[in-house]
Amino acid sequence: SNVTIKGTWTQNVYTATYWLDAAMTEQYDYQEYNYGDIIELLDAPDATYVPAGKEFVEWDCGYASMPAENIDIFATYNDIYYTVTIRFPDNSTIKLYGDAAYTYGEQVTEDDLADYEEFEGYTFKDWKVANKAIELPYTVTGNTVIAYDGTLNTWDLYFWASEEDYNAFEAGELTS
């Protein structure tokens, strides 16, 4: 007599977990696939999920199709570079270290600005951002204009019509 054995099986389902960081502390989403399915990566995360000072590049997967195991997919980012511009009293400007000098969170230090504290005709007071005095080091969070704040040097200049007027002024007898 013949015996028929029927078997049923279910295909294993594997998970592709999307991480916003390499430390795997911020999970973004996940997808479930069967072994061999083509992995269709998610669109870029909403900007609110992208770290400050970074731009999303791509999801780093390493697989075209789903292997027979759970996988992790990581967001990759590029740094955004910011310019720091010094503005002087005559409205002239200079960019510190060119067009792409600072990344988010880097600091402008006293050493960075030391060479710019002398401006002809002015006595240096402090540096300002958005009309507010800053303390150094200053943390860069975007393109920044740092304004030189100084006091215009003034001198009193007197002209004397005669030596007698000069002598009277020196003695305090002539005031103008």
Backbone as CSV, one residue per row, in Angstrom:
resi,resn,N_x,N_y,N_z,CA_x,CA_y,CA_z,C_x,C_y,C_z
1,SER,0.824,-1.166,0.000,0.000,0.000,0.000,0.879,1.244,0.000
2,ASN,0.426,2.199,-0.744,1.163,3.454,-0.851,0.786,4.389,0.281
3,VAL,1.781,5.100,0.749,1.548,6.093,1.808,1.890,7.459,1.233
4,THR,0.994,8.350,1.401,1.235,9.723,0.939,1.481,10.604,2.156
5,ILE,2.574,11.282,2.108,2.914,12.216,3.192,2.865,13.607,2.599
6,LYS,2.085,14.407,3.217,1.982,15.798,2.768,2.654,16.685,3.806
7,GLY,3.410,17.606,3.321,4.057,18.557,4.217,3.613,19.977,3.897
8,THR,3.570,20.773,4.862,3.298,22.202,4.650,4.420,22.990,5.293
9,TRP,4.686,24.026,4.719,5.719,24.886,5.284,5.334,26.335,5.066
10,THR,5.947,27.155,5.852,5.776,28.600,5.665,7.161,29.174,5.419
11,GLN,7.168,30.124,4.551,8.447,30.751,4.228,8.834,31.676,5.370
12,ASN,10.074,31.608,5.730,10.557,32.493,6.796,10.487,33.946,6.343
13,VAL,10.110,34.790,7.252,10.071,36.232,6.998,11.225,36.865,7.766
14,TYR,11.968,37.734,7.068,13.118,38.387,7.683,12.873,39.895,7.718
15,THR,13.531,40.539,8.662,13.321,41.964,8.874,14.548,42.761,8.452
16,ALA,14.290,43.831,7.712,15.320,44.829,7.372,15.022,46.043,8.243
17,THR,15.900,46.317,9.190,15.701,47.425,10.128,16.520,48.622,9.684
18,TYR,15.878,49.772,9.613,16.523,51.023,9.195,16.944,51.804,10.425
19,TRP,18.232,52.146,10.461,18.789,52.891,11.590,19.257,54.261,11.127
20,LEU,19.000,55.254,11.957,19.452,56.613,11.649,20.890,56.850,12.083
21,ASP,21.421,55.958,12.904,22.790,56.131,13.398,23.500,54.784,13.445
22,ALA,24.822,54.837,13.374,25.622,53.608,13.357,25.590,52.889,14.699
23,ALA,25.295,53.599,15.772,25.243,52.981,17.105,23.953,52.193,17.312
24,MET,23.049,52.273,16.349,21.772,51.583,16.390,20.941,51.975,17.620
25,THR,20.917,53.255,17.916,20.099,53.754,19.026,18.825,54.419,18.522
26,GLU,18.798,54.783,17.236,17.627,55.464,16.686,17.079,54.690,15.484
27,GLN,16.085,53.855,15.763,15.463,53.093,14.680,14.499,54.001,13.936
28,TYR,14.580,53.960,12.610,13.705,54.788,11.784,12.461,54.012,11.343
29,ASP,12.655,52.805,10.857,11.549,52.019,10.322,12.043,50.592,10.108
30,TYR,11.180,49.755,9.601,11.596,48.400,9.221,10.696,47.918,8.083
31,GLN,11.185,46.908,7.372,10.410,46.248,6.322,10.587,44.744,6.501
32,GLU,9.582,43.993,6.117,9.681,42.535,6.179,9.750,41.973,4.768
33,TYR,10.641,40.999,4.596,10.858,40.371,3.292,10.965,38.864,3.454
34,ASN,10.671,38.180,2.374,10.964,36.754,2.287,12.363,36.593,1.708
35,TYR,12.965,35.467,1.975,14.285,35.182,1.424,14.244,35.363,-0.096
36,GLY,15.233,36.118,-0.622,15.364,36.299,-2.057,14.586,37.470,-2.638
37,ASP,13.685,38.081,-1.855,12.946,39.247,-2.363,13.918,40.395,-2.664
38,ILE,13.591,41.161,-3.683,14.367,42.361,-3.999,14.110,43.394,-2.897
39,ILE,15.168,43.955,-2.351,15.035,44.962,-1.292,14.776,46.308,-1.943
40,GLU,13.656,46.890,-1.616,13.309,48.222,-2.110,13.495,49.200,-0.962
41,LEU,14.584,49.953,-1.033,14.935,50.855,0.063,13.908,51.976,0.206
42,LEU,13.727,52.389,1.429,12.815,53.492,1.717,13.348,54.799,1.142
43,ASP,12.450,55.761,0.975,12.866,57.102,0.585,13.680,57.714,1.720
44,ALA,14.327,58.820,1.436,15.099,59.533,2.457,14.208,59.884,3.639
45,PRO,14.757,59.856,4.839,13.948,60.235,5.995,13.585,61.714,5.942
46,ASP,12.494,62.051,6.577,12.083,63.444,6.714,13.221,64.220,7.380
47,ALA,13.378,65.466,7.014,14.482,66.291,7.513,14.539,66.342,9.036
48,THR,13.407,66.181,9.708,13.425,66.226,11.174,14.207,65.064,11.772
49,TYR,14.453,64.016,10.989,15.216,62.870,11.473,16.703,62.965,11.159
50,VAL,17.072,63.905,10.319,18.469,64.049,9.916,19.186,64.914,10.951
51,PRO,20.345,64.463,11.446,21.064,65.247,12.459,21.411,66.651,11.955
52,ALA,21.429,67.598,12.883,21.787,68.980,12.549,23.176,69.012,11.907
53,GLY,23.304,69.814,10.874,24.587,69.965,10.202,24.928,68.844,9.242
54,LYS,23.977,67.957,8.984,24.214,66.832,8.077,23.183,66.851,6.966
55,GLU,23.523,66.215,5.846,22.555,65.985,4.788,22.547,64.490,4.495
56,PHE,21.340,63.960,4.357,21.180,62.535,4.075,21.741,62.224,2.693
57,VAL,22.503,61.123,2.588,23.071,60.691,1.313,22.289,59.501,0.771
58,GLU,22.248,58.421,1.555,21.567,57.206,1.108,21.439,56.234,2.263
59,TRP,20.664,55.188,2.020,20.604,54.064,2.943,21.700,53.093,2.536
60,ASP,22.534,52.689,3.468,23.618,51.741,3.212,23.121,50.353,3.568
61,CYS,22.866,49.558,2.547,22.242,48.253,2.749,23.240,47.113,2.565
62,GLY,23.939,47.097,1.451,24.887,46.019,1.179,24.277,44.786,0.524
63,TYR,22.963,44.778,0.324,22.285,43.633,-0.298,21.333,44.135,-1.380
64,ALA,21.238,43.403,-2.469,20.233,43.691,-3.496,18.957,42.908,-3.208
65,SER,19.134,41.686,-2.678,17.975,40.859,-2.331,18.137,40.373,-0.892
66,MET,17.038,39.991,-0.309,17.012,39.638,1.107,17.713,38.319,1.356
67,PRO,18.706,38.320,2.241,19.360,37.061,2.625,18.468,36.300,3.631
68,ALA,18.884,35.157,4.010,18.125,34.339,4.956,18.475,34.725,6.394
69,GLU,18.396,36.001,6.663,18.666,36.522,8.010,18.144,37.953,8.110
70,ASN,17.960,38.413,9.306,17.590,39.808,9.517,18.794,40.684,9.193
71,ILE,18.537,41.862,8.660,19.640,42.764,8.313,19.383,44.154,8.880
72,ASP,20.472,44.922,8.991,20.405,46.316,9.428,20.823,47.197,8.265
73,ILE,20.088,48.277,8.081,20.357,49.241,7.018,20.599,50.584,7.696
74,PHE,21.675,51.244,7.307,22.085,52.457,8.006,22.005,53.686,7.104
75,ALA,21.561,54.790,7.692,21.564,56.069,6.987,23.003,56.562,6.899
76,THR,23.359,57.116,5.759,24.674,57.748,5.620,24.464,59.225,5.362
77,TYR,25.376,60.021,5.873,25.253,61.474,5.814,26.561,62.107,5.361
78,ASN,26.451,63.289,4.812,27.603,64.150,4.557,27.499,65.346,5.489
79,ASP,28.654,65.871,5.886,28.667,67.105,6.665,28.264,68.268,5.772
80,ILE,27.583,69.225,6.359,27.305,70.492,5.675,28.360,71.471,6.181
81,TYR,28.987,72.171,5.256,30.007,73.140,5.634,29.420,74.542,5.638
82,TYR,29.843,75.314,6.631,29.327,76.665,6.813,30.458,77.682,6.712
83,THR,30.111,78.849,6.197,31.095,79.931,6.139,30.943,80.802,7.376
84,VAL,32.067,81.290,7.817,32.093,82.269,8.903,32.751,83.504,8.313
85,THR,31.983,84.580,8.269,32.441,85.817,7.652,32.635,86.881,8.728
86,ILE,33.751,87.597,8.646,33.980,88.721,9.556,33.597,89.990,8.814
87,ARG,32.777,90.830,9.460,32.400,92.124,8.880,33.039,93.229,9.714
88,PHE,33.692,94.146,9.024,34.404,95.244,9.672,33.562,96.520,9.635
89,PRO,33.964,97.530,10.400,33.173,98.767,10.468,32.905,99.439,9.119
90,ASP,33.785,99.264,8.144,33.568,99.867,6.828,32.738,98.959,5.919
91,ASN,32.160,97.891,6.492,31.349,96.881,5.798,32.147,95.973,4.871
92,SER,33.470,96.050,4.930,34.264,95.073,4.195,34.164,93.742,4.942
93,THR,34.388,92.647,4.218,34.263,91.328,4.834,35.422,90.431,4.423
94,ILE,35.624,89.414,5.216,36.596,88.376,4.894,36.025,87.064,5.421
95,LYS,36.188,85.981,4.653,35.711,84.665,5.090,36.868,83.947,5.775
96,LEU,36.618,83.501,6.991,37.639,82.732,7.696,37.854,81.419,6.972
97,TYR,39.065,81.126,6.586,39.444,79.854,5.965,38.678,79.522,4.693
98,GLY,38.217,80.512,3.956,37.576,80.252,2.674,36.093,79.978,2.790
99,ASP,35.546,79.311,1.773,34.099,79.121,1.683,33.541,77.967,2.505
100,ALA,34.329,77.001,2.847,33.782,75.810,3.505,34.634,75.432,4.709
101,ALA,34.618,76.275,5.699,35.573,76.110,6.783,35.062,75.349,7.988
102,TYR,33.793,75.482,8.323,33.321,74.935,9.589,32.151,73.981,9.392
103,THR,32.119,72.925,10.189,30.968,72.039,10.225,30.156,72.365,11.474
104,TYR,28.946,71.865,11.511,28.044,72.116,12.631,28.716,71.713,13.946
105,GLY,28.701,72.625,14.907,29.259,72.325,16.222,30.720,72.688,16.384
106,GLU,31.432,72.948,15.277,32.821,73.391,15.411,32.838,74.775,16.034
107,GLN,34.002,75.156,16.548,34.080,76.420,17.259,35.050,77.389,16.604
108,VAL,34.616,78.663,16.613,35.493,79.763,16.230,36.188,80.190,17.519
109,THR,37.496,80.199,17.489,38.263,80.481,18.704,38.890,81.874,18.665
110,GLU,39.428,82.264,19.804,40.165,83.535,19.871,41.309,83.545,18.869
111,ASP,41.989,82.415,18.732,43.107,82.327,17.782,42.639,82.569,16.351
112,ASP,41.438,82.091,16.015,40.907,82.293,14.666,40.716,83.777,14.361
113,LEU,40.360,84.559,15.373,40.010,85.967,15.173,41.106,86.945,15.578
114,ALA,42.147,86.456,16.232,43.177,87.336,16.800,43.792,88.295,15.780
115,ASP,44.012,87.827,14.564,44.656,88.678,13.552,43.752,89.795,13.051
116,TYR,42.478,89.764,13.417,41.518,90.732,12.884,41.056,91.755,13.917
117,GLU,41.698,91.771,15.091,41.267,92.691,16.149,41.790,94.107,15.951
118,GLU,42.700,94.288,15.011,43.186,95.638,14.721,42.555,96.114,13.432
119,PHE,41.855,97.232,13.539,41.244,97.833,12.365,41.547,99.322,12.446
120,GLU,42.158,99.840,11.392,42.644,101.215,11.415,41.553,102.210,11.800
121,GLY,41.883,103.043,12.789,40.981,104.087,13.237,40.020,103.651,14.333
122,TYR,40.131,102.383,14.778,39.209,101.856,15.787,39.977,101.188,16.928
123,THR,39.377,101.200,18.085,39.870,100.436,19.221,38.914,99.266,19.409
124,PHE,39.447,98.051,19.362,38.621,96.845,19.434,37.887,96.771,20.766
125,LYS,36.610,96.364,20.693,35.785,96.189,21.892,35.423,94.709,22.055
126,ASP,34.691,94.152,21.084,34.329,92.742,21.122,33.806,92.305,19.756
127,TRP,33.413,91.036,19.676,32.821,90.473,18.471,31.335,90.302,18.710
128,LYS,30.528,90.489,17.646,29.080,90.359,17.771,28.524,89.457,16.669
129,VAL,27.444,88.751,17.024,26.651,87.998,16.061,25.214,88.455,16.270
130,ALA,24.566,88.869,15.184,23.188,89.380,15.253,23.076,90.497,16.297
131,ASN,24.055,91.397,16.298,24.088,92.567,17.185,24.195,92.234,18.666
132,LYS,24.620,91.026,18.989,24.826,90.641,20.384,26.265,90.204,20.570
133,ALA,26.886,90.717,21.628,28.269,90.332,21.923,28.333,88.825,22.169
134,ILE,29.401,88.220,21.681,29.583,86.777,21.852,30.807,86.497,22.704
135,GLU,30.804,85.309,23.282,31.981,84.823,23.989,32.671,83.811,23.089
136,LEU,33.967,83.791,23.177,34.740,82.822,22.411,35.182,81.715,23.350
137,PRO,35.196,80.467,22.920,34.882,80.047,21.562,33.386,80.139,21.263
138,TYR,33.090,80.372,19.980,31.716,80.494,19.498,31.379,79.252,18.679
139,THR,30.258,78.618,18.990,29.861,77.385,18.299,29.080,77.704,17.029
140,VAL,29.553,77.163,15.919,28.941,77.388,14.610,27.738,76.456,14.437
141,THR,26.595,77.044,14.078,25.387,76.247,13.828,24.801,76.547,12.453
142,GLY,25.488,77.344,11.665,25.047,77.706,10.318,25.986,78.768,9.780
143,ASN,25.698,79.261,8.569,26.505,80.361,8.040,26.403,81.522,9.014
144,THR,27.532,82.121,9.333,27.584,83.107,10.409,28.365,84.339,9.979
145,VAL,27.852,85.500,10.363,28.589,86.753,10.203,28.969,87.227,11.598
146,ILE,30.267,87.366,11.814,30.771,87.880,13.092,31.235,89.303,12.826
147,ALA,30.620,90.241,13.528,30.909,91.655,13.290,31.938,92.175,14.293
148,TYR,32.890,92.914,13.752,33.877,93.618,14.570,33.153,94.753,15.270
149,ASP,33.308,94.845,16.573,32.707,95.948,17.320,33.839,96.719,17.967
150,GLY,33.960,97.958,17.587,35.020,98.777,18.144,34.567,100.221,18.274
151,THR,35.364,100.971,18.970,35.085,102.390,19.183,35.920,103.194,18.190
152,LEU,35.260,104.092,17.493,35.964,104.958,16.553,36.903,105.868,17.337
153,ASN,38.162,105.836,16.954,39.134,106.709,17.618,38.881,108.142,17.166
154,THR,38.870,109.065,18.119,38.689,110.485,17.793,39.803,111.292,18.442
155,TRP,40.087,112.395,17.836,41.094,113.296,18.357,40.519,114.700,18.312
156,ASP,40.923,115.501,19.273,40.555,116.909,19.243,41.644,117.643,18.481
157,LEU,41.220,118.466,17.568,42.167,119.214,16.755,41.862,120.694,16.934
158,TYR,42.862,121.435,17.328,42.676,122.862,17.577,43.559,123.664,16.635
159,PHE,43.033,124.759,16.202,43.805,125.711,15.396,43.892,127.009,16.185
160,TRP,45.064,127.552,16.227,45.265,128.797,16.979,45.548,129.935,16.020
161,ALA,44.844,130.989,16.258,45.047,132.171,15.417,46.342,132.869,15.776
162,SER,46.754,132.701,17.045,47.994,133.361,17.468,48.602,132.597,18.632
163,GLU,49.834,132.943,18.927,50.495,132.330,20.071,49.820,132.756,21.366
164,GLU,49.264,133.929,21.401,48.556,134.406,22.594,47.321,133.553,22.871
165,ASP,46.573,133.172,21.807,45.406,132.302,21.986,45.832,130.937,22.526
166,TYR,46.955,130.418,22.001,47.448,129.130,22.468,47.798,129.202,23.946
167,ASN,48.518,130.216,24.345,48.920,130.386,25.741,47.684,130.534,26.639
168,ALA,46.672,131.246,26.169,45.440,131.414,26.949,44.716,130.065,27.086
169,PHE,44.720,129.243,26.025,44.082,127.929,26.091,44.794,127.028,27.103
170,GLU,46.133,127.010,27.045,46.928,126.218,27.976,46.674,126.651,29.423
171,ALA,46.440,127.897,29.637,46.215,128.432,30.993,44.761,128.221,31.426
172,GLY,43.934,127.706,30.507,42.528,127.473,30.848,41.664,128.697,30.690
173,GLU,42.192,129.734,30.091,41.442,130.965,29.942,40.666,131.022,28.632
174,LEU,41.043,130.199,27.662,40.365,130.180,26.370,39.801,128.784,26.153
175,THR,38.500,128.685,25.916,37.889,127.373,25.785,37.483,127.030,24.361
176,SER,37.422,127.964,23.489,37.083,127.611,22.119,37.670,128.587,21.148
